[in-house]
């Protein structure tokens, strides 16, 4: 143990999950070191997501409807859900567990809602305590539907959300236009959740990373973890700098020891867990976004301020201040491929042009990220086989929405076990 019986904890990963975890541990009195291979926080999945802190989007995907859509869209390059048919044991095992979780669809959706509601409070408190500006917009989230069938399906989801404690109300086509006047199109109806909000995940994570430094957290950025070994006596982390080297020789490795470790490594958590004797069956589900730079006044006026979710297209939007508009969506099962593909970006641009014809998309910045998704769509907040090892990972498409709550939970778990090993 470190001096004064202070726990020294390594956190692997500087995305939203890792930074919120480090912050929570530091506030509880731990000595914390964060490792990440990137030179800055939030450079992968926490870089340019849809921006929604959306309890209203807490429905898990485990349903036969999702399975049939995946099969139907398999040959459509621009489809909202795309599955590479090339088999792999990882993909097949994940999909088998996804199907096995269908009977728990309702239970897991309600659990996710409750977790998201708790996370809201934690995140707002962090932002207030640390004075973090993250382009937060408290304007609610509007879901809209083009036909009766989809609207009625959403009504059934609303009942589940209410069971978890979320209130959202049905709105008419006239109310949709009143809530967001810039939205074009003809709609059967929608649902509006005034308590949901949006913000820039990258700005928030970096703001909280600075708060971590003020609290004494050691930021080992540009430092890739090569291996982790956990024994009864402690945890050993071997890492290596990823900074560009002028010399031809590889940078030396460093060895550090800790009392505990929390794995918050996104899609890389699966392989790290395996090396520690644990199974965390995360699959990388790629998502795409564009950030539209609203350079002209007319573009700013033509872009929406209320956050939107088009359920048929699986597209979400967020206004990030006066001059940026984020549009994100799609799910692609294609392994660890991070390529930005034109046939996946074009539907996002075309959606903007159809729904907001007065907004120019000539300055649109494309991005892709790999969501760390568990088969049952629930994050893993748990202790590993070794009592010194913990996990806070597998948040899928809801990392921004859930991480503030899971960080608090895993930190409490780490502290509860301080005398156990």
C-alpha positions as CSV (number, residue, x, y, z in Angstrom):
1,X,0.0,0.0,0.0
2,X,1.1,3.6,-0.5
3,X,1.8,6.0,2.4
4,X,-1.0,6.7,4.9
5,X,-2.8,3.7,3.7
6,X,-3.8,5.6,0.6
7,X,-4.9,3.4,-2.3
8,X,-2.9,3.9,-5.5
9,X,-5.2,3.0,-8.4
10,X,-4.4,2.8,-12.1
11,X,-7.2,3.7,-14.5
12,X,-6.7,2.4,-18.1
13,X,-8.4,4.7,-20.6
14,X,-8.9,8.5,-20.8
15,X,-12.3,8.6,-22.5
16,X,-15.4,9.7,-20.7
17,X,-15.6,6.5,-18.6
18,X,-12.0,6.6,-17.5
19,X,-11.9,10.3,-16.7
20,X,-15.1,10.2,-14.7
21,X,-13.8,7.1,-12.8
22,X,-10.5,8.8,-12.1
23,X,-12.3,11.9,-10.8
24,X,-14.5,9.9,-8.5
25,X,-11.6,7.9,-7.1
26,X,-9.6,11.1,-6.5
27,X,-12.5,12.7,-4.7
28,X,-12.6,9.7,-2.5
29,X,-9.0,10.1,-1.5
30,X,-7.2,7.7,-3.8
31,X,-3.9,8.3,-5.5
32,X,-4.8,7.9,-9.2
33,X,-2.8,7.4,-12.4
34,X,-4.5,7.4,-15.8
35,X,-2.9,5.6,-18.8
36,X,-3.9,6.3,-22.4
37,X,-2.1,5.9,-25.7
38,X,-3.3,9.2,-27.1
39,X,-1.7,12.5,-26.2
40,X,-5.0,14.0,-25.1
41,X,-8.1,12.8,-23.3
42,X,-11.3,11.7,-25.2
43,X,-9.6,11.0,-28.6
44,X,-11.6,7.9,-29.6
45,X,-15.3,7.1,-29.0
46,X,-15.5,10.2,-26.7
47,X,-14.4,12.5,-29.5
48,X,-17.4,13.3,-31.6
49,X,-20.5,11.3,-30.6
50,X,-24.1,12.4,-31.1
51,X,-24.0,14.6,-28.0
52,X,-27.3,13.4,-26.4
53,X,-27.5,12.8,-22.7
54,X,-30.6,10.8,-23.5
55,X,-32.5,8.8,-21.0
56,X,-35.2,8.7,-23.6
57,X,-32.9,6.6,-25.8
58,X,-32.3,3.9,-23.1
59,X,-34.2,1.1,-24.8
60,X,-31.9,-1.8,-25.3
61,X,-31.6,-3.2,-28.9
62,X,-32.3,-6.8,-27.9
63,X,-35.4,-7.7,-29.9
64,X,-36.3,-9.9,-32.9
65,X,-37.2,-6.7,-34.8
66,X,-33.5,-5.7,-34.6
67,X,-32.4,-9.1,-35.8
68,X,-34.7,-9.1,-38.8
69,X,-33.6,-5.5,-39.7
70,X,-30.0,-6.5,-39.5
71,X,-30.6,-9.4,-41.9
72,X,-32.6,-7.3,-44.3
73,X,-30.1,-4.4,-44.4
74,X,-27.0,-6.7,-44.8
75,X,-26.7,-5.9,-48.5
76,X,-27.5,-2.2,-48.2
77,X,-24.3,-0.1,-47.8
78,X,-26.1,3.0,-46.4
79,X,-28.5,1.2,-44.1
80,X,-28.8,2.3,-40.4
81,X,-27.6,-1.1,-39.3
82,X,-24.9,-2.9,-41.3
83,X,-23.4,-6.3,-40.5
84,X,-20.3,-7.5,-42.3
85,X,-21.3,-11.1,-43.2
86,X,-17.7,-12.4,-42.8
87,X,-17.9,-14.7,-39.8
88,X,-15.6,-14.7,-36.8
89,X,-15.8,-16.5,-33.5
90,X,-16.0,-13.2,-31.6
91,X,-18.9,-11.9,-33.7
92,X,-20.8,-15.1,-33.7
93,X,-20.5,-15.6,-29.9
94,X,-21.5,-12.0,-29.3
95,X,-24.6,-12.3,-31.6
96,X,-25.6,-15.6,-29.9
97,X,-25.5,-13.8,-26.5
98,X,-27.4,-10.9,-28.0
99,X,-30.2,-13.2,-29.0
100,X,-30.1,-15.0,-25.7
101,X,-30.7,-11.6,-24.0
102,X,-33.9,-10.9,-25.9
103,X,-36.1,-12.3,-23.0
104,X,-34.6,-9.6,-20.7
105,X,-35.4,-6.7,-23.1
106,X,-37.9,-5.1,-20.7
107,X,-35.9,-5.7,-17.5
108,X,-32.7,-4.4,-19.1
109,X,-34.4,-1.3,-20.6
110,X,-35.8,-0.3,-17.2
111,X,-32.4,-0.9,-15.5
112,X,-30.8,1.4,-18.1
113,X,-33.4,4.1,-17.6
114,X,-32.8,4.2,-13.9
115,X,-29.0,4.3,-14.4
116,X,-29.3,7.1,-16.9
117,X,-31.5,9.2,-14.5
118,X,-28.9,8.7,-11.7
119,X,-26.1,9.7,-14.1
120,X,-27.7,13.0,-15.0
121,X,-27.4,14.2,-11.4
122,X,-23.8,13.2,-11.1
123,X,-22.8,14.8,-14.4
124,X,-24.5,18.1,-13.7
125,X,-22.8,18.2,-10.3
126,X,-19.4,17.6,-11.7
127,X,-19.9,20.3,-14.3
128,X,-21.1,22.8,-11.6
129,X,-18.4,21.9,-9.1
130,X,-15.6,22.2,-11.7
131,X,-17.0,25.1,-13.8
132,X,-16.9,23.0,-17.0
133,X,-18.3,24.6,-20.2
134,X,-19.4,21.9,-22.6
135,X,-21.9,23.6,-24.8
136,X,-24.8,22.2,-22.7
137,X,-28.3,22.8,-24.2
138,X,-31.2,22.2,-21.8
139,X,-33.9,22.1,-24.6
140,X,-35.0,18.4,-24.3
141,X,-35.0,15.7,-27.0
142,X,-37.7,15.3,-29.6
143,X,-38.3,11.8,-31.2
144,X,-40.4,11.9,-34.3
145,X,-42.2,9.3,-36.4
146,X,-43.6,9.3,-39.9
147,X,-46.3,6.6,-39.5
148,X,-48.7,5.2,-37.1
149,X,-47.0,1.8,-36.7
150,X,-43.7,3.4,-35.6
151,X,-45.4,5.8,-33.3
152,X,-47.4,3.0,-31.6
153,X,-44.2,1.0,-31.1
154,X,-42.7,4.1,-29.5
155,X,-45.7,4.4,-27.2
156,X,-45.0,0.9,-25.9
157,X,-41.3,2.0,-25.3
158,X,-42.6,5.0,-23.4
159,X,-44.5,2.8,-21.0
160,X,-41.2,1.0,-20.2
161,X,-39.3,4.3,-19.8
162,X,-42.0,5.4,-17.4
163,X,-41.6,2.2,-15.4
164,X,-37.9,3.2,-15.0
165,X,-38.9,6.7,-13.8
166,X,-38.7,8.8,-17.0
167,X,-41.5,11.1,-18.0
168,X,-41.9,11.9,-21.7
169,X,-45.0,13.1,-23.5
170,X,-46.6,12.4,-26.8
171,X,-46.8,15.3,-29.2
172,X,-48.8,16.0,-32.3
173,X,-47.5,17.1,-35.7
174,X,-48.4,20.7,-34.8
175,X,-46.5,20.5,-31.5
176,X,-43.5,19.0,-33.3
177,X,-43.3,22.1,-35.5
178,X,-43.8,24.3,-32.5
179,X,-41.0,22.6,-30.5
180,X,-38.5,22.8,-33.5
181,X,-39.7,25.2,-36.2
182,X,-36.7,24.5,-38.5
183,X,-37.5,20.8,-39.0
184,X,-39.0,20.1,-42.4
185,X,-41.2,17.0,-43.2
186,X,-44.5,15.5,-42.5
187,X,-44.9,13.4,-39.3
188,X,-47.5,11.3,-37.7
189,X,-46.4,12.2,-34.2
190,X,-43.6,12.2,-31.7
191,X,-42.4,12.1,-28.1
192,X,-40.8,15.0,-26.3
193,X,-38.5,14.5,-23.2
194,X,-37.9,18.0,-21.7
195,X,-35.6,16.7,-19.0
196,X,-33.0,15.3,-21.5
197,X,-30.2,17.5,-22.6
198,X,-27.1,17.6,-24.9
199,X,-23.5,18.7,-24.8
200,X,-20.0,18.2,-26.3
201,X,-18.5,15.0,-24.8
202,X,-15.0,16.0,-25.9
203,X,-15.1,19.4,-24.2
204,X,-16.6,17.9,-21.0
205,X,-14.1,15.1,-20.8
206,X,-11.1,17.4,-21.2
207,X,-12.6,19.9,-18.7
208,X,-12.9,17.1,-16.2
209,X,-9.4,15.8,-17.0
210,X,-8.1,19.3,-16.0
211,X,-10.1,19.0,-12.8
212,X,-8.4,15.6,-12.2
213,X,-5.0,17.2,-12.5
214,X,-6.0,19.8,-10.0
215,X,-6.9,16.9,-7.7
216,X,-3.5,15.4,-8.1
217,X,-4.2,12.7,-10.6
218,X,-1.2,11.6,-12.6
219,X,-2.0,11.8,-16.4
220,X,0.1,9.3,-18.3
221,X,-1.0,10.3,-21.7
222,X,0.9,9.2,-24.8
223,X,1.6,6.1,-22.8
224,X,0.3,2.8,-24.1
225,X,-0.3,-0.1,-21.8
226,X,1.6,-3.2,-23.1
227,X,0.6,-5.6,-20.3
228,X,-1.0,-5.8,-16.9
229,X,-0.3,-8.5,-14.3
230,X,-2.3,-8.8,-11.1
231,X,-1.2,-11.0,-8.1
232,X,-2.1,-11.2,-4.4
233,X,0.5,-8.5,-3.7
234,X,-0.4,-5.9,-6.3
235,X,-0.9,-4.9,-9.9
236,X,2.0,-4.3,-12.3
237,X,1.5,-2.2,-15.4
238,X,4.1,-2.2,-18.2
239,X,3.7,0.7,-20.6
240,X,5.6,2.5,-23.4
241,X,5.5,6.0,-24.8
242,X,3.7,6.6,-28.1
243,X,5.3,9.9,-28.7
244,X,7.1,10.2,-32.1
245,X,10.8,9.4,-31.7
246,X,13.6,11.1,-33.6
247,X,15.9,8.2,-32.9
248,X,15.4,4.8,-34.6
249,X,15.4,3.0,-31.3
250,X,12.1,2.1,-29.7
251,X,11.3,4.0,-26.5
252,X,12.0,2.1,-23.3
253,X,9.2,0.4,-21.4
254,X,8.2,1.5,-17.9
255,X,7.1,-0.7,-15.0
256,X,4.7,0.7,-12.4
257,X,2.9,-1.0,-9.5
258,X,-0.5,-0.2,-8.0
259,X,-2.9,-1.4,-5.4
260,X,-5.9,-1.6,-7.7
261,X,-6.6,-1.2,-11.4
262,X,-9.9,-0.1,-13.2
263,X,-10.2,-1.1,-16.8
264,X,-12.0,1.6,-18.8
265,X,-10.5,0.8,-22.2
266,X,-13.5,0.8,-24.4
267,X,-13.3,-1.7,-27.2
268,X,-9.8,-2.8,-26.0
269,X,-11.2,-3.9,-22.6
270,X,-12.0,-7.4,-24.0
271,X,-8.3,-8.3,-24.7
272,X,-7.1,-6.7,-21.6
273,X,-9.7,-8.6,-19.5
274,X,-8.6,-11.8,-21.2
275,X,-5.0,-11.3,-20.2
276,X,-6.3,-10.9,-16.6
277,X,-8.3,-14.1,-16.7
278,X,-11.7,-12.4,-17.1
279,X,-14.3,-12.6,-19.9
280,X,-15.8,-9.2,-21.0
281,X,-17.4,-9.9,-24.4
282,X,-17.4,-6.4,-25.9
283,X,-17.8,-6.1,-29.6
284,X,-16.8,-2.9,-31.4
285,X,-19.9,-1.4,-33.1
286,X,-18.9,1.5,-35.3
287,X,-20.9,4.7,-35.3
288,X,-20.5,7.7,-37.6
289,X,-21.0,11.4,-37.2
290,X,-20.6,14.7,-39.1
291,X,-20.0,18.1,-37.5
292,X,-21.5,20.8,-39.6
293,X,-19.8,24.1,-39.2
294,X,-22.4,26.8,-39.4
295,X,-20.2,29.6,-40.8
296,X,-23.0,31.9,-42.0
297,X,-25.8,33.6,-40.1
298,X,-28.4,32.0,-42.4
299,X,-26.9,28.5,-41.7
300,X,-27.2,29.2,-37.9
301,X,-30.8,30.3,-38.3
302,X,-31.7,27.2,-40.4
303,X,-30.2,24.7,-38.0
304,X,-32.2,23.3,-35.1
305,X,-31.5,24.0,-31.4
306,X,-33.7,21.2,-30.0
307,X,-32.0,17.8,-30.0
308,X,-33.7,15.4,-32.4
309,X,-34.0,11.6,-32.9
310,X,-35.3,10.2,-36.1
311,X,-36.0,6.6,-35.1
312,X,-36.6,5.3,-38.6
313,X,-33.2,6.5,-39.8
314,X,-31.5,5.9,-36.4
315,X,-30.1,9.4,-36.6
316,X,-29.6,11.8,-33.6
317,X,-28.6,15.5,-33.6
318,X,-27.3,18.1,-31.2
319,X,-26.6,21.8,-31.4
320,X,-23.1,22.5,-30.0
321,X,-23.2,26.2,-29.5
322,X,-24.1,28.8,-32.2
323,X,-21.7,27.6,-34.8
324,X,-21.7,23.7,-34.8
325,X,-24.3,21.1,-35.5
326,X,-23.6,17.4,-34.8
327,X,-25.4,14.6,-36.7
328,X,-24.7,11.0,-35.7
329,X,-26.0,7.5,-36.3
330,X,-25.8,4.1,-37.8
331,X,-24.4,0.9,-36.3
332,X,-21.8,-1.1,-38.2
333,X,-20.6,-4.6,-37.2
334,X,-17.2,-4.7,-38.9
335,X,-14.6,-5.7,-36.3
336,X,-12.0,-3.2,-35.2
337,X,-12.1,-1.3,-38.5
338,X,-12.0,2.5,-37.9
339,X,-12.2,3.6,-41.6
340,X,-14.5,6.5,-42.4
341,X,-16.6,5.2,-45.3
342,X,-18.2,7.6,-47.8
343,X,-21.3,5.4,-48.2
344,X,-21.9,5.7,-44.4
345,X,-21.3,9.4,-44.2
346,X,-23.4,10.4,-47.2
347,X,-26.8,9.3,-45.6
348,X,-26.0,11.8,-42.7
349,X,-25.4,14.6,-45.1
350,X,-28.4,13.7,-47.2
351,X,-30.6,13.6,-44.1
352,X,-29.5,17.2,-43.2
353,X,-30.2,18.4,-46.7
354,X,-33.7,16.9,-46.7
355,X,-34.7,18.0,-43.2
356,X,-32.9,21.4,-43.1
357,X,-32.6,22.6,-46.7
358,X,-31.7,26.1,-45.6
359,X,-28.6,24.9,-43.8
360,X,-25.4,24.5,-45.9
361,X,-23.5,21.3,-45.4
362,X,-20.4,22.4,-47.4
363,X,-18.3,22.4,-44.2
364,X,-19.0,19.0,-42.7
365,X,-16.3,17.1,-40.7
366,X,-16.8,13.3,-40.8
367,X,-15.8,11.0,-38.0
368,X,-16.2,7.4,-36.9
369,X,-15.8,5.7,-33.5
370,X,-16.1,2.2,-32.1
371,X,-18.7,1.8,-29.4
372,X,-17.8,-0.8,-26.8
373,X,-21.0,-2.9,-26.7
374,X,-22.0,-5.8,-24.6
375,X,-24.5,-8.4,-25.9
376,X,-27.1,-7.5,-23.3
377,X,-26.4,-3.7,-23.8
378,X,-25.6,-3.2,-20.1
379,X,-22.2,-1.8,-19.0
380,X,-20.0,-4.0,-16.9
381,X,-19.3,-2.5,-13.5
382,X,-17.7,-5.3,-11.6
383,X,-14.7,-6.8,-9.8
384,X,-12.5,-9.3,-11.8
385,X,-11.3,-12.7,-10.8
386,X,-8.4,-11.0,-9.0
387,X,-9.9,-8.8,-6.2
388,X,-7.5,-6.0,-7.2
389,X,-9.0,-5.8,-10.7
390,X,-12.2,-3.8,-11.6
391,X,-14.1,-3.0,-14.8
392,X,-16.1,0.0,-15.8
393,X,-16.7,-0.6,-19.5
394,X,-19.1,-1.8,-22.2
395,X,-21.4,1.2,-22.3
396,X,-22.2,0.9,-26.0
397,X,-24.0,3.9,-27.5
398,X,-24.8,5.3,-24.0
399,X,-21.3,6.0,-22.6
400,X,-22.0,9.8,-22.5
401,X,-25.4,9.1,-20.9
402,X,-24.4,6.5,-18.3
403,X,-20.7,7.0,-17.4
404,X,-21.2,9.5,-14.5
405,X,-23.2,6.9,-12.6
406,X,-21.1,3.9,-13.4
407,X,-18.0,5.8,-12.4
408,X,-19.5,6.5,-9.0
409,X,-20.5,2.8,-8.7
410,X,-17.1,1.4,-9.6
411,X,-15.3,3.8,-7.3
412,X,-17.5,2.8,-4.4
413,X,-16.7,-0.9,-5.3
414,X,-13.0,-0.2,-5.3
415,X,-13.2,1.5,-1.9
416,X,-15.4,-1.2,-0.4
417,X,-12.7,-3.8,-1.3
418,X,-9.7,-1.8,0.1
419,X,-9.2,-4.2,3.0
420,X,-9.9,-7.3,1.1
421,X,-6.6,-7.6,-0.6
